[in-house]
Amino acid sequence: MEGKIRSIISILLILVGIGLLLFAFRGKWETKKVQDQLYDKFVSEEKQEVNHEKNKNSKEEKLPYIDMVNPIAVLEIPKINLKVVVAEGTEDEIIKYAVGHFKDTAMPGEMGNFALAGHRNYDTGEFFLRLNKLEVNDDIIVSTHDKTFTYKVTESFTVAPEDTYVLDKSEDATITFVTCTYDGKDRLIVRGKLER
């Protein structure tokens, strides 16, 4: 009897493990699907044309999330192999599938602080997972519809969640990334300055 109970428990543990793996892979797949659709939306807005025939014949279902998100740029950080769409806003629904732009901060290339938020978790939104690997002078590339801007990392540090001064305006054209530390207690900040 005891052997039978152990077998049942072993099978249940294996099934739970498989379920957790499937859940994580589904999250990554869904995030990739949304990112692909956001990128397509960004590119189609850039060209100011929509290929209606292609959309009619497409078998891929457009996710409702896509209509409520405004992609403003594409962010690339070569050192950590990141290429992600930046969307306007930092609400949970936005930063689940994209990097979010703090609405009251500068836009890419403008004087001031272009501030972005993103998640670091494994199931979805792991865009800033490796942000802590950035070092001074690493490249940050931001492409808008009409220009590409290159920033260089200048510093990284941690702050408490209530330390919102990191979003304050700056005298120069800067970029600020805000994400949680691994334990979620503090915020990792990475800053860069626009190259001239």
C-alpha positions as CSV (number, residue, x, y, z in Angstrom):
1,M,0.0,0.0,0.0
2,E,2.8,2.4,0.9
3,G,4.5,1.7,-2.4
4,K,1.3,2.5,-4.3
5,I,1.0,5.9,-2.5
6,R,4.6,6.8,-3.3
7,S,4.0,5.9,-7.0
8,I,0.9,8.1,-7.0
9,I,2.7,11.0,-5.3
10,S,5.6,10.6,-7.8
11,I,3.3,10.8,-10.8
12,L,1.5,13.8,-9.4
13,L,4.8,15.6,-8.8
14,I,5.9,14.9,-12.3
15,L,2.5,16.1,-13.7
16,V,2.8,19.3,-11.6
17,G,6.3,19.9,-12.9
18,I,5.2,19.4,-16.5
19,G,2.3,21.8,-15.9
20,L,4.6,24.5,-14.6
21,L,6.9,24.1,-17.6
22,L,4.0,24.3,-20.0
23,F,2.7,27.4,-18.2
24,A,6.1,29.1,-18.5
25,F,6.5,28.2,-22.2
26,R,3.0,29.4,-22.9
27,G,3.8,32.8,-21.3
28,K,6.9,33.2,-23.4
29,W,5.1,32.1,-26.6
30,E,2.3,34.6,-25.9
31,T,4.8,37.4,-25.2
32,K,6.6,36.7,-28.4
33,K,3.3,36.7,-30.4
34,V,2.2,40.0,-28.9
35,Q,5.7,41.5,-29.5
36,D,5.6,40.4,-33.2
37,Q,2.2,42.0,-33.6
38,L,3.3,45.2,-31.9
39,Y,6.3,45.3,-34.2
40,D,4.1,44.8,-37.3
41,K,1.9,47.6,-36.0
42,F,4.9,49.9,-35.5
43,V,6.2,49.2,-39.0
44,S,2.9,49.6,-40.7
45,E,2.4,53.0,-38.9
46,E,5.9,54.0,-40.0
47,K,5.1,53.3,-43.6
48,Q,1.7,55.0,-43.2
49,E,0.1,52.2,-45.1
50,V,-1.9,49.2,-44.1
51,N,-2.0,46.2,-46.3
52,H,-5.8,45.4,-45.9
53,E,-5.6,42.4,-48.3
54,K,-2.9,40.8,-46.2
55,N,-4.9,41.4,-43.0
56,K,-8.0,39.9,-44.6
57,N,-6.2,36.7,-45.6
58,S,-4.2,36.4,-42.4
59,K,-5.1,33.3,-40.4
60,E,-3.3,34.7,-37.3
61,E,-5.8,36.1,-34.9
62,K,-5.0,39.6,-33.9
63,L,-5.0,40.0,-30.1
64,P,-7.3,42.7,-28.7
65,Y,-4.4,44.0,-26.7
66,I,-2.8,45.3,-29.9
67,D,-5.5,47.9,-30.6
68,M,-5.1,49.5,-27.2
69,V,-1.3,49.9,-27.3
70,N,0.5,52.7,-29.0
71,P,4.0,51.6,-30.1
72,I,6.4,54.5,-30.2
73,A,9.8,53.0,-30.8
74,V,11.9,49.9,-31.0
75,L,14.6,49.5,-28.3
76,E,17.8,47.5,-29.0
77,I,20.5,46.7,-26.5
78,P,23.1,44.5,-28.4
79,K,25.1,43.5,-25.3
80,I,22.1,41.6,-23.8
81,N,20.6,40.6,-27.2
82,L,17.4,42.6,-26.6
83,K,15.1,44.0,-29.3
84,V,11.7,45.0,-28.0
85,V,8.8,47.4,-28.9
86,V,8.4,50.4,-26.6
87,A,4.8,51.3,-26.0
88,E,3.3,54.5,-24.5
89,G,2.4,54.1,-20.8
90,T,3.5,52.0,-17.9
91,E,0.3,50.3,-16.9
92,D,0.4,46.6,-16.0
93,E,-1.3,45.6,-19.2
94,I,1.3,47.4,-21.3
95,I,4.5,46.3,-19.6
96,K,3.3,42.7,-19.5
97,Y,4.1,42.5,-23.2
98,A,6.3,45.5,-24.0
99,V,8.6,48.0,-22.5
100,G,6.6,51.1,-21.3
101,H,7.4,54.8,-21.7
102,F,6.6,57.0,-18.7
103,K,4.1,59.4,-20.3
104,D,5.4,62.6,-18.6
105,T,9.0,62.1,-19.7
106,A,10.9,63.1,-22.8
107,M,10.5,61.3,-26.1
108,P,13.5,59.5,-27.8
109,G,16.2,62.0,-28.9
110,E,14.6,64.9,-27.1
111,M,16.3,67.0,-24.4
112,G,15.3,65.6,-21.0
113,N,14.8,62.2,-19.5
114,F,13.4,59.5,-21.8
115,A,12.3,57.0,-19.1
116,L,11.2,53.4,-19.6
117,A,9.8,50.6,-17.4
118,G,10.0,46.9,-17.9
119,H,9.7,43.6,-16.1
120,R,12.4,41.1,-15.3
121,N,10.3,38.0,-14.5
122,Y,10.5,34.6,-16.3
123,D,6.9,33.9,-17.3
124,T,6.2,37.1,-19.3
125,G,7.9,40.4,-19.8
126,E,11.5,39.3,-19.2
127,F,12.8,42.2,-21.3
128,F,14.9,43.7,-18.6
129,L,16.0,40.3,-17.1
130,R,19.7,41.0,-17.9
131,L,19.7,44.7,-17.6
132,N,22.1,44.4,-14.7
133,K,24.7,43.1,-17.1
134,L,25.1,46.5,-18.8
135,E,28.3,48.5,-18.2
136,V,29.4,52.1,-18.8
137,N,29.6,52.9,-22.6
138,D,27.4,50.0,-23.7
139,D,25.1,50.9,-26.6
140,I,21.4,51.5,-26.3
141,I,19.7,52.0,-29.7
142,V,16.2,53.5,-30.0
143,S,14.5,53.7,-33.4
144,T,11.5,55.8,-34.0
145,H,9.5,56.2,-37.2
146,D,11.9,58.7,-38.6
147,K,15.2,58.5,-36.7
148,T,17.6,56.2,-34.8
149,F,19.2,57.4,-31.6
150,T,22.2,55.8,-29.9
151,Y,22.7,56.3,-26.2
152,K,25.7,55.2,-24.1
153,V,25.2,53.7,-20.6
154,T,26.6,56.1,-18.0
155,E,25.6,54.5,-14.7
156,S,23.5,51.9,-12.9
157,F,22.3,51.8,-9.3
158,T,19.5,50.7,-7.1
159,V,16.9,52.9,-5.3
160,A,13.8,52.3,-3.1
161,P,10.5,52.0,-5.0
162,E,9.4,55.4,-3.7
163,D,12.5,57.2,-5.1
164,T,10.8,58.6,-8.1
165,Y,13.5,61.4,-8.6
166,V,15.0,59.1,-11.2
167,L,12.1,60.2,-13.5
168,D,12.9,63.9,-13.1
169,K,13.8,66.0,-16.1
170,S,17.4,66.3,-17.0
171,E,19.4,69.0,-18.7
172,D,20.7,66.6,-21.4
173,A,19.1,64.0,-23.6
174,T,19.2,61.0,-21.4
175,I,17.5,57.6,-21.1
176,T,16.5,55.9,-17.8
177,F,15.5,52.3,-17.4
178,V,13.5,51.3,-14.3
179,T,12.9,47.7,-13.3
180,C,12.7,45.6,-10.1
181,T,15.7,44.1,-8.5
182,Y,15.7,40.3,-8.5
183,D,14.1,40.1,-5.0
184,G,11.5,42.9,-6.0
185,K,12.3,45.0,-3.0
186,D,14.2,47.8,-4.8
187,R,14.4,49.2,-8.3
188,L,17.4,48.8,-10.6
189,I,18.1,52.0,-12.5
190,V,20.3,52.1,-15.7
191,R,21.0,55.5,-17.2
192,G,22.5,56.6,-20.5
193,K,23.2,59.7,-22.4
194,L,22.5,60.4,-26.1
195,E,25.6,60.5,-28.3
196,R,26.1,63.7,-30.3
